[in-house]
Amino acid sequence: MNAVVVTISDRVSAGAAEDLSGAAAADLLGGLGFDVVRTVVPDGVESVADALRNALEKKPDLIVTTGGTGVGPRDHTPEGTRTVIDREVPGLGEAMRAATFGVNPHGMLSRGICGITGNTLVVNLPGSPNAVRESLAIIGPALEHAVSLITGRPTAH
């Protein structure tokens, strides 16, 4: 299985900050059996949509974004993602948000979405390394099965 991690951050894309969330996502996805390629783009609807379209040219099984899912004025990852996906998979986003209830009150501010375009699953993760780790701990066990179903590979189900 192969994956593309797209970090969405004005600061990281400008070289003003290190990409800790993308690194965390890549490490965790590698542990789940994905071969991972990483890229970084600035915040914005069009930059996100363009990055997703570019990533799709690599024919990945999975695209994971980090960052831009909050309520800040530059947080437009879900809007950019919606322009690219064909169908939403709301249970993944709901599961990630639900896991933060009672633990991190800011988790409910995440607007990340998940969906399918062609044979690729797209997942929006928050931008903090901790939130990436927490989110992938929740949905990680379902990713291989989801990818298998989307791509038509045999499953144990």
C-alpha positions as CSV (number, residue, x, y, z in Angstrom):
1,M,0.0,0.0,0.0
2,N,1.2,3.5,-0.7
3,A,0.4,6.8,0.8
4,V,1.0,10.5,0.3
5,V,1.2,12.8,3.4
6,V,0.4,16.4,2.5
7,T,1.3,19.0,5.2
8,I,-0.7,22.1,4.9
9,S,1.0,25.0,6.6
10,D,2.0,28.5,5.6
11,R,4.9,28.5,8.1
12,V,6.2,25.1,7.1
13,S,5.9,25.8,3.4
14,A,7.8,29.1,4.0
15,G,10.6,27.3,5.9
16,A,9.8,29.1,9.1
17,A,8.8,25.9,11.0
18,E,9.7,22.2,10.9
19,D,7.2,19.7,9.6
20,L,6.6,17.7,12.8
21,S,3.0,16.6,12.0
22,G,3.9,15.3,8.6
23,A,6.8,13.4,10.0
24,A,4.6,11.9,12.7
25,A,2.0,10.8,10.1
26,A,4.6,9.3,7.9
27,D,6.2,7.4,10.7
28,L,2.8,6.0,11.9
29,L,1.6,5.1,8.4
30,G,4.9,3.4,7.8
31,G,4.3,1.3,10.9
32,L,0.9,0.3,9.4
33,G,2.6,-1.0,6.2
34,F,2.3,2.1,3.9
35,D,5.1,3.3,1.7
36,V,5.0,7.1,2.3
37,V,5.9,10.1,0.2
38,R,5.6,13.6,1.8
39,T,4.9,17.1,0.5
40,V,4.2,20.5,2.0
41,V,1.9,23.3,0.7
42,P,0.6,26.6,2.1
43,D,-2.9,26.9,3.6
44,G,-5.8,27.7,1.2
45,V,-8.6,26.1,-0.7
46,E,-6.8,26.1,-4.0
47,S,-3.4,25.0,-2.7
48,V,-5.0,22.1,-0.9
49,A,-7.1,21.0,-3.9
50,D,-4.0,21.4,-6.2
51,A,-1.9,19.3,-3.8
52,L,-4.5,16.6,-3.6
53,R,-4.8,16.5,-7.4
54,N,-1.0,16.3,-7.8
55,A,-0.8,13.5,-5.2
56,L,-3.5,11.6,-7.1
57,E,-1.2,11.5,-10.1
58,K,1.0,9.1,-8.1
59,K,-2.1,6.7,-7.8
60,P,-1.8,6.4,-4.0
61,D,-4.1,4.1,-1.9
62,L,-4.2,6.8,0.8
63,I,-3.7,10.6,1.0
64,V,-3.4,12.0,4.5
65,T,-3.3,15.7,5.1
66,T,-2.1,17.4,8.3
67,G,-3.1,20.9,9.2
68,G,-5.7,23.5,8.2
69,T,-8.7,21.7,9.8
70,G,-9.4,24.2,12.6
71,V,-11.4,27.4,12.7
72,G,-8.7,29.9,12.0
73,P,-9.0,32.3,9.1
74,R,-6.5,30.3,7.0
75,D,-7.9,26.9,7.8
76,H,-9.4,25.7,4.6
77,T,-8.3,22.1,4.2
78,P,-11.8,20.6,4.4
79,E,-13.0,23.0,1.7
80,G,-10.1,22.2,-0.6
81,T,-10.7,18.5,0.1
82,R,-14.4,18.7,-0.8
83,T,-13.5,19.9,-4.3
84,V,-11.6,16.7,-5.0
85,I,-13.4,13.9,-3.3
86,D,-16.4,12.1,-4.8
87,R,-17.9,10.6,-1.6
88,E,-17.4,11.4,2.0
89,V,-16.6,8.8,4.7
90,P,-17.9,10.6,7.7
91,G,-17.3,7.8,10.3
92,L,-13.6,8.3,10.2
93,G,-13.8,12.0,11.1
94,E,-16.5,11.4,13.6
95,A,-14.4,8.7,15.3
96,M,-11.3,11.0,15.5
97,R,-13.3,13.9,17.0
98,A,-15.2,11.6,19.4
99,A,-11.9,10.2,20.8
100,T,-11.0,13.7,22.0
101,F,-14.2,14.4,23.9
102,G,-13.3,14.7,27.6
103,V,-9.6,14.6,26.8
104,N,-8.9,17.7,24.8
105,P,-11.6,20.4,24.6
106,H,-10.1,21.8,21.5
107,G,-10.6,18.6,19.5
108,M,-14.2,19.4,18.9
109,L,-13.0,22.4,16.8
110,S,-11.5,20.1,14.2
111,R,-13.4,20.3,10.9
112,G,-11.4,17.6,9.1
113,I,-13.3,15.4,6.6
114,C,-12.5,12.1,5.0
115,G,-13.6,10.8,1.6
116,I,-12.9,8.8,-1.5
117,T,-11.8,10.0,-4.9
118,G,-11.4,7.2,-7.5
119,N,-9.5,4.4,-5.7
120,T,-8.0,6.7,-3.1
121,L,-9.0,7.4,0.5
122,V,-8.4,11.0,1.6
123,V,-8.1,11.7,5.3
124,N,-7.8,15.2,6.9
125,L,-5.8,15.2,10.2
126,P,-5.2,18.1,12.5
127,G,-1.9,19.9,12.4
128,S,-0.3,19.1,15.8
129,P,1.9,16.1,16.1
130,N,0.0,14.9,19.2
131,A,-3.3,15.2,17.3
132,V,-1.9,13.2,14.4
133,R,-0.8,10.4,16.7
134,E,-4.1,10.4,18.6
135,S,-6.1,10.4,15.3
136,L,-4.1,7.7,13.6
137,A,-4.3,5.5,16.7
138,I,-8.1,5.7,16.4
139,I,-8.5,5.2,12.6
140,G,-5.3,3.3,11.9
141,P,-6.8,-0.2,12.4
142,A,-9.5,0.6,9.8
143,L,-7.2,2.0,7.1
144,E,-6.0,-1.2,5.5
145,H,-9.5,-2.6,5.4
146,A,-10.9,0.6,3.9
147,V,-8.1,0.7,1.3
148,S,-8.8,-2.9,0.4
149,L,-12.5,-2.3,-0.1
150,I,-11.9,0.9,-2.1
151,T,-9.4,-0.7,-4.4
152,G,-11.2,-4.0,-4.8
153,R,-8.5,-6.0,-3.1
154,P,-9.6,-9.2,-1.2
155,T,-10.5,-8.7,2.5
156,A,-10.9,-11.1,5.3
157,H,-14.5,-9.7,5.8
